Amino acid sequence: MKGDVLVNMRPSYAIGEVSIPKNVTSIDAYAFMACTSMTSITIPNRVTNIGQSAFVSCYGLTSVTIPDSVTRIAKETFYGCTNLTNIIIPDSVTSIGDSAFYYCTSLTNVTIGNSVTSIGDYAFERCESLTNVAIPNSVTSIGDWVFSGCISLKSIEVSDNNKNYSSVDGVLFNKDKSELITYPAGKPNETYEIPDSVTGIGYYAFEDCTSLTSVTIPDSVTSIGGSAFFNCTSLASVTIGNSVTSIYSSAFENCTSLTSVTIPDSVTSIGEDA
């Protein structure tokens, strides 16, 4: 320790259940990096800052309680904590950093506090056991690829009072539903008709939606984002609306069941590996 800052914990010292001393107010970057024998950790209420990658690659960590004193979850804080099953982000936290929970493959439940305003890029990418997420009304910014690779995710619900985002049947949209941001990869539906309000399909919007066999894209849509339907291996039928002008790169890459596609006259550009 240095003052009231926990600077670094040698991996061999962090075994089983670990309690951080009560006088600690800040956990430095990489403090518990690769403490693979640590199974749980108690963080005292005086801690306000948890540094970047503080618990990166703590493979044995199954339980952690984030106290109400913490205001920010930094970049890659719990990156690769593959045995972490549950996380509660308290109302004191205002931001979730990039890749904060990347590759937490056993994470099944996450509660996002009512003060979080931003969720960084890749924040929950590859959380393969995550089934449901609720976005509170405080969130104003959701980064790119936040739920990419969340193959068990069935629903993303958004508070009705959120001014920037919305959801319909568990599908994430912007507020006016002009952009479809994320269709949860674990939804069991075989068919889906995109609402007429949508003008753009976001990047990776339908990635890994392996249950879908048919998608109807309405005439309101003008662009299909890059990798929008990447790895939709059961997708056999796609109806592309007559207003689509751009099909971006890798839009239908690895759609191995797709046998035919009709491209309307409106399309002016098709990206690589589409």
Residue, then its C-alpha position, 0 to 999 in steps of 0.5 A: m500500500k502507498g498511503d491510502v491507495l492499494v497499489n499492487m497485490r502479489p498474486s501469491y498473496a491473494i488467495g480465497e476470500v480477500s478483504i481490502p483494509k478499511n483505510v483504503t480509498s483507491i485501488d490502483a490500476y492492475a492492483f489484483m491483476a492475475c490473482t487467479s486464486m482469489t475467489s471473492i473480495t470485499i471492498p470497503n465503503r471508503v473506496t471511490n476509485i477502482g483503477q483500470s484493469a484492477f481485477v483483470s484475469c482474476y479467473g477464480l473470482t466468483s463474487v465481488t461487492i462494489p460499495d456505494s462509494v465507488t463512482r466509476i468502473a474503469k476500463e477493463t476493470f473485470y476483463g476476463c473474470t470468467n467465473l464471476t456470476n453476478i454483479i450489482i453496479p450501485d447507484s453511485v456509479t456514473s460510468i462503465g468503462d470500455s471492456a469493463f466486463y469483457y469476456c466474463t463468460s459466466l456472468t448471468n446477472v447484472t444490475i445497472g445502477n440508476s446513475v449510470t450515464s455512459i456504458g463504454d465500448y465492448a463493456f459486456e462483450r463475450c458475456e456468453s451467459l448473460t440473459n437479460v439486461a435492464i438499461p435505466n433512464s439515466v443512460t445517455s450513451i451506449g458504446d459500440w459492440v457493448f453486447s457483442g458475443c452475448i449469445s445467451l442474451k434474450s432481452i434488453e429492456v430500457s426504462d420508459n423514461n430514458k430520453n435516448y434509448s428505447s426497447v420493443d420486445g427486448v430489442l434495443f433502439n434509439k429513442d425514436k426507433s429510427e435505428l435498430i441498435t441490438y437484436p439480442a443474440g439469444k432471442p429464440n424467435e425464428t422470424y422478425e419484421i423490422p418496424d417501419s420506423v427504422t431507417g438504419i440497421g446498426y453495425y453488428a445489430f443481428e450478430d450471432c442471431t442463430s435462431l433467425t431464419s427470416v428477416t423482413i427489412p421494410d422500405s423505410v430502411t436506407s442502410i444496412g450497417g457493417s456486419a449487421f447479420f454477421n454469423c446468422t447461420s440459420l438465416a435463409s431468407v432476407t427481404i430487402g426494402n426498396s429504399v436501401t442504398s447502402i449495404y456495408s461490408s460483411a453485412f451478411e458474412n457467414c450467413t451459411s444458410l442464405t441461398s438467395v438475395t434480391i437486391p433492389d434498384s435503390v442500392t448504390s453501394i455494397g461493401e466488401d465481404a457483404 
